[in-house]
Amino acid sequence: MADGRARACLSLVRNLFLAFILYISIYGTIHLAQDPSARQKARQQVALLTDADAVKQTKSGNVKVKLSGASRTVTINPYANVFNRPSSAVVPRDDFFGPRPHVDTEADIQMLVEECRGTYDGVEKMRDVFGCLKFLSGSEDKYYLLPEQVDRASEQDPRRAEYLNADGHGNTLKHYVSVKDSRAPSKTTPGTCAGPIIPYHVYWAGPATWRLEAFVKSYFYTQNLPCSRLWLWADTDRAPDAVDKLLKHDALFARFLPLVERGDIRVLPWKFPTRMPLPKEFDNTDGVGYYKTKGKPNVKGEVAIADGLVEDAQGQQWITLTPKQMTFFPQAISDTVRFIILHQHGGVYLDMDALMLRDLRPLLIPKKHDFAERWGAHNNPGDYNTAIMSLSANTSLSSYLLRGGVRMGLNFHPRVIGRMIWKEGRDLEFPMLETAAFDPIWTEFNWDRQGRCTVPCIRDYGAVFKGKPNALKDEWESYDDPQLTRLDLNASSSHKEGILSQVSHALNSAKFPRSVAPNSAASPDHITITPMPGPMDSFSSTKQEVTALKKAGIVKEYRLQEDKYPPNNRTLENFFRGAWTYHIHNQWLKEPEPSSWLDVMQSAHDGFFAGKRVNPYGEKWSGPDVLAYNEWSDMV
């Protein structure tokens, strides 16, 4: 009986100790996010919190160990794990796009449509995704153009800009700063843009997850940061404190707070509006016509002028909605949000499960930059997909699309909206880019592809998460370019840091135009992050922890033959080159396996934010520290 009480007491003490450690971890994460000066102190105090008694060896030779950041015991193969696995079997050419396009470079959107679609009636090229990607990646000199000086976006009057704060000064400047006087980003500022700053909109509900992290990092990895701002709309209809939670209580989103402070990210409340303004100069009744006799003024002096439309005392027309109309399923909310946001603010909207691969600016600064994409390989001119969509604010087209969705019972499904604008003869105002531009495997997934498969040849949306050898069949069947230089995975320096050193040496030996030198004092060390709960359990690790694991013999010299997920020859250079985005298509509960295509992307992001690798335009990260991706507990 006494032994039982003693064991119970020891168990209680242990549980209280673990609870204390968890509390300190959560408190510390929030404190670090709110007080940047505390970060360096935290790094000095980091220690391995592994309980030596909790280390157990399995019959297969693996080790089970409880790591400080992980919420459960993880199993480690000492010879092949996330702490010693090389990130690649080849030397990646990270700067494969070359110098970033000039800030005023415009894409010929109509040419992009016709080259990848064919004729309007025949759509002869629509299913040839390989051919479209080849054009997109190899013919920038044809579809990118730099307008005459007087016609450039940077030469226009910021006071008449389409976007709020397009000049970074509340649209009060008479001229944008010149290219010569523009400034690159620094640790404390996003830089200055020689032209209009464009908003990128994304909608999110709930706590931050890996999907949000990957989206945000892909944005900072590819976009022209002085000339872009990320507007993250948090759903406050379903969670009134959504913004506060993200900014003050979300451990994963805390890694982006320095970029909120720097001005790159705005976290905004999304609450469904009961009214939306419409431009006065257009017929906002969709051709139905206004009432012959206006209604009587209400207490605000507003009169009904058509079904769902009112006009105030100043002559401003508004779409009005009732609470009954604003009852949605979650997907319907997402479908609707993008049309309202773009009508009110303009810019580009992207779904959170789209990963950016390339600078979107050339698509967004032409005077006419309205576009969406095609729904798979459906050949009807009205089969739109609006996962990536650009609209000018408060225009005839944005008003028409908004009013049309309201007219159809707040149904903003892209194919419903698309059929409406096609039947009513307005689809030519809203160019439809083919799937190669934003969703390059959709046509393959639907078995509608003609011509060669893409590079890589991916046939289902789950494939990019797979990292085991031979998990993907014939992924290189269409690859025609020279092989990349292979690394020596059996060298004594073949652990993770050693391979990264080899890659960095190879990359730094090249001359990268327009590169921005990183702050040499910046530390790439991780900061402990509270693990995400649920099936996607993950944790972060510090260099000190990895060193302690090695000294304890839990992590040993890497052995290729022991690895279930050996490094391979995948690089971002060959990941649908030419496409502007890759669309994951939900799959919210999946996680990327080591050495998978998405893991290759993660490694590129991590190396970039650590200052050890460049982005596709040969630029180095010069901003604040950004934590690396967490490790997945079930794939250590």
C-alpha positions, 0 to 999 in steps of 0.5 A: 500500500505504501509503495502504491502511494509513493508511486502515485505521489511520484506520478503526480509530481512528474505530471505537475512538472510536465504541466509546468513545462508546457505552461512555461512554453506557451507563456514564453511563446506569447511573450516572445511574440509580444516582446522582441527584446526577449527573443535573444534572452530566450535563445540563451536559456534554451536547453534540452528538456528530454527526460533521460528516463523516458528514452527507450530502445525498441527491438528494431534499434529505433529510439523512443524519446520525449522531446520538449516541443512534442506533445507525445513520444516520438520514434527516431531511427538514429541513422535516418531522421529529420535531424540528420537527413540531407535536404537534397541529393542534388545541388538545387539552382535556386535562382532559376528565374533570374532577376525579378521583372522590372517593377513596371513590367506588365503581362499581356493577359490576352496573349496568355489566354490565347496561347494556352486556350486557342480560339474562343470557339475551338479551345484547341490548346486547352488540354495541352498543359505541358505546352502551356507551361513551356510557353509560360516558362520560356517565352517571357520575352513575348508576353512580358512588356515594359510600357513606354515611360509615360504609360507605366504604372509608376508614372501615374498619379498616386492620388488617383490610384485604384488601391488604398495606400498605393503609395505607402502615404495614404495616396497623398504623394503627387508621384511614386518614388523613382526606381533609383530612390526605391529601397529594399526591405530591411529588418524593420521596414518592407521597403519602398515601391516605385509604383502602386502597392498591390493588396493580396487578399486571403480569407481564414477561419480558425487557428493557424495551421501548416496550410496558413504557414506554407501560404504565407511563406510562399508569399514572402519567398516569391513576391515583390515585397516592397510593392505588395501587402498581404491582407489576411481576413479573419472570420469574426462572424463565426469567432468575434475574437478571431483577430485577437486570437491570431495576434495574441494567442496563436503560437504558430502565427506568432512566428509572423508577428514581426512581419505584422509589425513591419507592415507586410501583413494586415490581419483584418476582421471579416464581418459580412456587410449588410450593405455594399456601395456601387458606382453611380455611373453604371446601371446597377440593376443588371438590366432589369431597370429601376423602379418607376417610382422610388420608395419613401425615404426611411429615417436615414433618408434612403429610398429603395430604387430597385430590388435590393438597392437603395440610394442615400441622400448623397446619391450613393447607391448600395446593395442591401442584404438581410440577416436571412440572406446571410446564412451560409455553409462555410464554403459558400462564405468563402465563395462570397468573401472574395467578390465582396473584398475585391469589389471594395478594395481591388487587388488579387484574391487567393485561396489559402491552399494555393502556394505561390511559385512566382511573382504575380505583379506583372499580372496585376498592374496592367490597367485591365487586370481582371481575370480568373482561371478555368474550372479543370478542362471544362470547355464552356466559356462560363466554367470559371474557377475563382481560387485565384482572381483579380478585379479592379475595385468598384467597377462596372464588372465588379458591381455586376458580379456582386449584384449577380451573386446577390440576385441568385440568392447569394450564390457565388459559386464560380461556375454559377457566376461564370454561367451567368456572365457567359449567358449575359455576354460579359465573359470577354470582360473577365479573361479566363486563364488556363489551369497551367497558370494556377492549378497545373495538375487539374487537367491531368487529374480529370483525365482530360490531358492531351499531349505530354504530361507536365514536369513533374508528371503528377496525376493526383493531388496527394502525390506532392505529399509523398516522399518514399522512393517509387511512390510516384510513377514516371514523375520525370517522363517529360523531363528533357533538361540536363541532370543536376549535380549530385551530392555525396550523401555518404560523405562525413558531412552528409548530415543535415547541416553538412548538406546545407553547407554544401548547397550554400557553398555551391549557391554562394559561388554564383553571382546573384543579380539584385541580391540583398545581403542578409544581416550577418548578426541574425541568428537562424536558431529556432524558438520553441513553439507550442505544438499544434494539437490534433492529427497534425501534431508537430513540434520545433527543435533548436540547434542545442536540442539536436546537439544534445540528441547527437551527444546522447547517441540518439542521432548518429551519422546518416546512413542512406540505406536506413532511410525510408524517405531518402533525399532525391533529385526534386527541386523547385526549379522543376516544380511546374515551372512557369505556373504562378501558383500550385493549388493543394485543393484542401487536403487539410489533414495531410502532412508532407512526408520527408523528401516529398515535393512539398518538403522540398518547398519547405526546405527551400523556404527554411534555407531562404529565411535562414539566410543560407539560400536565395529565392527564385530571383536570386534575392536573399532574405533581409527581414526579421527572423522567421522560424523554420517549419515544425517537424511532424511527430509521426515522421521524425 
